[in-house]
Amino acid sequence: DELSSKIFLLWLLTIFGEMTYINKEEKNIADPPLNIMQQNIKLAILLAIITTITYSLMGALVKVVSSDVSTSIILFIRFTIGLVLLIPSLVYQISYNEKFTLKTQRPWLHLIRGISGADTLGLFYYAIKYIPLVNAVLLNNTFPLFMPLIVWLNMGIKTSKSLLASIL
């Protein structure tokens, strides 16, 4: 039926978007030689373009599916796919005694980041459901304009005058 095919397409696009995100995270090299950096820049640009395309397609499919499926179910499917894609990497690291790359010295900050990221994505999907897709994407892309204010309110870090001038 039509709804299951739309959910399947959403699932495929989410998998591809999560795979490009995981691949970007694995490219962490301390001080690579210049030729490796140039190759990484080309790969980064390619992955950024692919991620943008899949994110846009995922937004369009969320718009189509959201009339039949609740936002919480869409979020559950998206994050379940991300978890399923992350599990093989974790199993590999644990089974081959590799350095555990998900270890953090600031677990509470990562928890806050995860919760706020999930909330942001949920609000984005909710906005897609009720307003035109273009407006929702534009609204979602305004977050860099508000980050200096949020950082100042939460952490007390002041923004430089040149950054404020560029925002205005």
Order of alpha helices (4+ residues) and beta strands (2+ residues): alpha-alpha-alpha-alpha-alpha-alpha-alpha
